[in-house]
Amino acid sequence: MMEEVRLSERERRVLAEMEERLDRDEPLARRLRTMGRSPHPLPSLSSSTAAGARRRLPALGIAFLAVTAAVLFVLAVTTGTRALIWAFAVVWILTLLAVLGVFVRWARRRAGEERESG
């Protein structure tokens, strides 16, 4: 059997201070509230590999949209087909919205880091 270990007064005070700081950390509390099992876990990937893949996914999607927009632009200019012009316009707008979304997430993350540090 394990013996019960008692904390000294100083250790209890330090522990209470740590708990108080953690309770005031709103970004941490939000992350803990929203944390849970993913509905579609990636069992074969380690968590760091999966996290890296999630970070690269928006960039790959934006790159795909940008290349598609460029190809559609060239085709629309050379052929003058109305359908290609509209397809280019739609893909270009989706590309801009995706870039804007990534920028907004980056700005919010950076603002949160600055708020935590200082």
N, C-alpha and C positions, 0 to 999 in steps of 0.2 A: 504494500500500500504506500501511496505517496503521502508525505507529511504536508500539512497545510502550512503555507509560507505566508507570513504576515509582512505587510509593507510598513516601513518606518513612516513617521510623520512627514518627513521631507519627501519621500517617494510618493506618498499619497497626494501631497500638495502639487508636485510636478505632474503627476498623472491627471489631476483635476484641471490644471492649467492646459495641458495638452488636449483634453476632452473639450474644454471651453473654446480653444482656438479652432478645433475641428468643427464644432457646432456652428461657429461663425463663418466658416468657409462655404459660401453659397455655391460656387462652381462645383466643389466636391460633393455637396449635398445633392445638387441637381444630377450629377453623374451617378451617384449611388441610388437615387430614386429611379432613374431610367435604366439602370443596369439590370440585366437579366439574360436569360438564355436566348440566343438568336433563334428565330423560327427555322432557319436553314443553316445550321452550323456546318463548317467545313472541317470534317473529321480528319482528313489526311494532312492538313496543313497545321503547322504550329501557330500559336497566336501571333507571334511576331511576323511570320510570313503572311498570315491573313491580314494583319493590320497594314503591312506594306502594300499588299495587293489592293486593299480598299483605298489607300492614299493615291495609288497610281491610276485607279479606274477612271476618275473624272478627267485626268490629263489624257488618257488614251481615248476616251470618248470625244473630248474636244478636238484632239488631233484628227480623229476619224471624220468628224463633222467638217473641220477646216479643209481637209483634203477633198472630201466630197463636194464642198462648196466651190473649191478651186476648179475641180474637173467640170462641174456643172456650169460654172462661169465661162470657161473656155468653150465648152460645147454650145452654150446659149449665144455667145458672141459670134462664133463661126457659123452657126446654122440660122440664128434668128428665130428659132422656134419658140412660140409663145409658152408652150408647156415647159420647156427647159428653163426659160426665164423665170417662171413662177416657181419651179422646183428649186432653182438657185436661191430665190428670195426666201423661200421657206427654210431651207437648210442654213442660210446665212443668219437669219433671225434666231434659229435654234442655237447656232454656234455662239452668237453674241449673248444670248440668255444663259447658256452654260458657263461662259467665261465670267459673266456677272455674278452668277451663283457661287462660283469658286472664289472670286474676289471677296464677296460679302462674308463667306465663311472664314476666309483668311483674316479679314479685318476684325471680325468678332473675336476670333481666337487670340489675335494679337492684343486687342483691347483687354481681354480677360487676363492675359499674361501680365500686361502692364499694371492692371488693377491689383493683381496678387502680389507683384513685386514692390509696389510702392505707394 
